[in-house]
Amino acid sequence: MTTTQLAEKAKDVNDRDRESVLRELIREQAPLFLLTMGAGFAAAYWQHGFLPGGDVAFPLAGVRVPIWHLVWMGFWTGYTMAVVGEAAGIFALPYQMSILQFGNIYVTPTTQLLTFLNPIGALLGFHRTKQTNWDFALWVCAGGIVGALIGPFIRLTLLADPKPFTFAVGLALAITGVHLCVASFQSASKAGGIEKKFAAAARQARDDGRSPSGLPVGVGIETIHKGSGRLTIAYWGESWTMSTPVLFLVGLGVSAVASALGVGGGFLLVPIFAAFYRLPVYVLVAASIPFVLSISAVSLFTYTAIVPHFTGVRVPAEFSWGLFAAAGGIFGAWCAAKTQRFVPQSLLKLMLGSVTAVAGILYILGVFFKLPFKI
């Protein structure tokens, strides 16, 4: 094949990729964005009888903020976290409390609404790139659902003073984050496995005049074996064997901790998979994204039904706020799913490790000092 023919073939591949993404944007993401924005407007009139934003304060939040600001917040937090397999909550919660001054009790269920809807864009995007595996996700999500029902009761009983528990979680996160950062530099200097394949594929794509994606098109996360308490999955020639009861318990434990602290679970689940199971970020998203969706849904149910039943106190979300942020978050997460395949594993580990370490340090500092925001 001549150089001209190779260039024409590369151009055809790039054109098809662009058409596929554009078609997905127009047919799927644009309607989803507009539907969520419409739901936000409808929720405002249903809950309050008027449209907050700009000069009119959101009643439960007690602050004035333009609607576009909420959409933008959802987009950048959704993108930043989805690219490493997490949901927007770990960034959105402190941003809302410190920058937007939404610091009362209603911020927690409102953020849970965002973390419930935000990963939908990522889930759709990763499904298109075949980075989903329901056998893997099933066990983690099952444990997560149980944990999300247990966690709030732990918080109300055993953790009346949650500071020691928060300190322990912060310490674990800080250690895990540092470990991931170190691992990112080691994987960059010792390029092997998926890292080596990614670099070679990206280099070949550039040489062929195509978009430098390091992940192969059409290769998905496959189930090699399931049964007898074991699950083996494979991706791009690499395989990992895990105990399904352990996956269930990990999901349960992470969810119980997260719901007891009132935060999302991806911030803890993803580092565990990356640091201790040695799963690439490209693979662990198959479980982490459905996990966040599952426990966020259960948490919303807990706030709207279980908590009022046992305490007599209603803690509703600021629904329009959460929906406007979720509209941006869904689109941002979809963009992350489309661009993750261009980012080397070592850089993804560094991003994940940095976020995890910072979150852990803030948890620790929050035990000893009053921070200007809550995480």
N, C-alpha and C positions, 0 to 999 in steps of 0.2 A: 504494500500500500504506500502510495507516494505521500510526501509531506502535505501537499494540497488536499489529498483525500482525508488524511488524518485531521487536518484543521477543520474540514467541512463536517466530519463526523463529530468532532468535539463541539462544534457550533450547534449541531442538531441536538446533541445531548443537553447542552446548556439551555437551548430554546425550550425543549420539552420540560426541563426542570422548572424554568420560569413560568411556563404555562400552567404546570401542575399546581405550583404555589399560588399563582394568581387565581386560578379556578377555585382552589380551596378557600382563598381569602374572600372571594365574591360570593360563593355559594354557601359557605359554612360560617366563617368568622364574622363577616359583616352583618348577616342576619342575627347571629347570636349576640353581637355587641348591641345592635339596635333593640333587640328584644329585652336585654338586661337593662339598658337605659330606660326603655319604656316602662319596665316594671318598677324602676326607681321613681319615675314621675308618678305612676299610679299609687305606689306605696306611700308617697308623701301626702297625697290628697286623702288616701284611705286612713292613714294613721293620724294626720294632723289637720286635714281640711285645707291645707295651703301648701305651696312649694317653698321650702327653705332654700338658702343659698345666697351668697353675696351679702346683701344688706339685711336679709332676714335670717335670724339664727335658727339652727336646728334645735327644736325644743328639748329633746332628751340630752343631746350633746351640750347644749347651752353655749354654742359658739357660732360665729358667722364665718363661712368659708365658701368660696365659689365652687360650683359643681365641677368645673373643669379641673380644679385643683384636686378634688377627690379622684377623678378619673386618672389624672396624671400620677397621683400617689399609687393607685392600684396598678397602673402599668409598670412603673419602674420597680416597685417591690415584687410584683408578680414575675417580671422578667428575671430580675436578679436572683430570686430564690428558685424559680423553676429550672434554670439552667444547671443547678446543682441538685435537682430532684426534691426541692422543698416547696412549701407554700409561703405566701406573702406575710403571714402573721408575725413572724419573728422580727421583721423590719417595720411592718405597718403599725404594730401596737405602740412601740416607743415613739415613732414619728407622729402618730395621732396625739399621743399624750404630751410630748415635749414641744412639737412645732405647732400643731393645730389646737393644743390646749383642751383636748377632749379627754378628761382624766377621771370622770366619775364612773360609777359601777356599770353604766350602760355600754361602756367601751368594749367590755369583754365579749358579750354576745354579738355586738356589732362586728367586731373583728372576726368572730367565729363564722359569721355569715360570709365575710370576705374569704376566709380560708376554706369555706365549703365550696364556693362557686369558682374562686380563682384557679384551682387546678384543672377545671374542666377543659380549658384551652390547652393546657399541657398534655392532658390525657388524650385528647383528639389528635394533637400533633405527634405525640410519641406513638400512637396507634398507627398513624400513617407511615412512620419510619420503622414499624415492626418492633418497637422497643417496649412491648407489653407482653406479659405472660401471666395468665389468670391462675395457673397452678401455684405460682410463686406468691402472687398477691393474696390468694384465698386465705392461707394460714395466718399471715400477718394481720390482715383485716379482721379476721374472726377474733383473734386475740385483742385487737384494738377496740372492737365494739364492746367486748366484755370489760376491758379496762376503763373505757370512757363512762361506763355505768358505775364503776366502783370508785374512781378517782374523786368525784365531788363529795362522796360520803367520807372518804379519808380526810379530805380537807376540812369538813365540818366537825369531825370527831378527833382523830389522832393528831391532826395538824392545826390545832387552834393557834399555835405559835409555829409557823412554818419556817422560821429562820434557819434552824439546823439542817432541815431537809433541803432548803433552797441552797444553802452553802455547799452541801454534799453534791447536789446536782451541778452547781457552778464549777466546783473543783473537777468533777468528772468531765464536764464539757471543755474546760480549759486544757486539761491533760490530753484529751482526745484531739482537740484542735491543733495543739502543738505537734502531736504525733502525725497528723495529716499533713501539716506544713512541711515537716521533715521528710515525710514519705514522698511529697511532691517533688522535692529536689533530688531525692534518691532515684525516683522513677525517671526523672529527666536525664540524670547522668548515666543510669543503667537502663537504657531504652530496651525493653524486652516485652514479650507477650503482646497485649493489645496496644501498648504505647508504641512499640516498634512497628507494628502493622499500620497503625494510624499515621505515623510519620511517613512511611513508605507510600501509602495510598494517597496521602495529601500531595506528596512530591510528584507522584506519577500523574495525578490529576492536573497539577500545574503545568507539567511538561506537555500534557496533551491539550492544553488550552481550555481545560474545564474548570469549574468552581472547585477550589481545593478542599473538598470534604474528605475527612480522614476515615469516615465510616462507609462501609460498602452499601450500595443500594440493593435492596431486596433481601438482605440477610437479617433474620429476626432472632429473637430469644426463644429457643426451643426447649421443650421438656424432653429430656432423654430417658428419665425413669421416675416413676412415682409409685409409692406403695411401701408397706412394711416400715412406715415411719421415716422414710427417706425421700428426698426430692433432689434430682439432678437436673440442672439446667445448663444450656450451652449457648455461647454466642461467639461467632467468628473464630471457631476452632478452639476456644477455651471453654472449660466446663467447671462447675462448682456443685458440690454435693452438700446438702444441708439436712438437718433433722427437722421434720415438720412439727413435732411437739415443741422443739426449741424455738422455731419461728413463731408459733402460737404464743409462747410465753414471753418472747421478746416484744411482740406486738402488744400483749396485755400489759407488761411492765412499763413500756414506754408510754402507752396511752394513759395508764393510771397516774404516772408521774406528771404527764403533760396536763391532764384534766384537773389534777389536784392543784397545780400551779396556775391553771387558767390560761395556758398557752397551747399552741399547736404542737403536734408530735414529730413532725418531720425534722425539726432542729436536732432531735436526739436520735431518731431512727436512722437517718442517713449516715451520720458519722459512725454509728455502730456497724452498719453494713460495710462501709468503706474501710474502716480501720481494723475490724476484727474478722469480718468475713472475706476481706480482700476483694470485694465486688467493685468493678468499675462503675463510675457514675452513670455510664451509658446503660448499664444493666440494672442497677438498683432502683432506677426510676420506675421499673415495672411493678415494684411493690410499694414504693414510698408515695407515689401520686395517688393510687387508689386508697392507700392507708389514710392519708390526710383527708380525703373526701369522706371516708367512712366515719372516722372519729369526729370530724367537724359536724356531720349530720346528727350524730348521737348527742354531741354537746349542745347543739341547738335545741334538740328535743328535750334535753335535761333542763335547760334554762326556761323553756316555754311550758313544760308540763310537769316534770318531776320536782323541780325546786319549789314551785308554787304549792304543789300538793303537800309537801312535807314541812314547808316553812311558812306558807301563807304570804310570801313576798314575791311579787312579780318583778322580773328583771328582763323586760323586752329589749330587743335590739332597736337601734335607730335604723329602721329598714331602708329608707331611701338613701341614707349615707352609705350603708353597706353595699347596696345594689349599685350605686354610682361608682364606688371604688372597685366593685367586682367586675363591672363592665371593662374597665381598664385592665384589671388583673387577668381576666380571661384572655384578652388579646395579648397582653405582655407574656403570659405563660405560653401561648401558642408560638409567639415569636422566638421564645427561648427554645422550644422543641425543634424549631426549624434551624436554629443557628448552633445548637449544641454540637452537632456533628462536625463543625468546623473548628472546635476548640480542643486542643490536646488534653489528654487525661491528666497530665502533671499540672496544667494550669487550673483545671477544674478542681483538683485536690487542693491546690493552694487557695483557691477562692473559698471552697467549703471549709478548709481548716481555719482560714482567717475569720470567717463569719462565726464558726463554732467557738473559737478561742475568745473572740470579743464578747460573744453572748455569755460565755462562762465567766469571764472577768467581771462583767457587769452584774451577774447574779451574785458573785462573791462580794463585790463592793456594796451592792444593795443591802447586804446583811449588816454591814458596819456603818454605812453612811446613807444619808437621805439623798437620793439622786434626783435630778430635775425631771426625770421621767421614770416610768415603770416598765420593766421588761419581764 
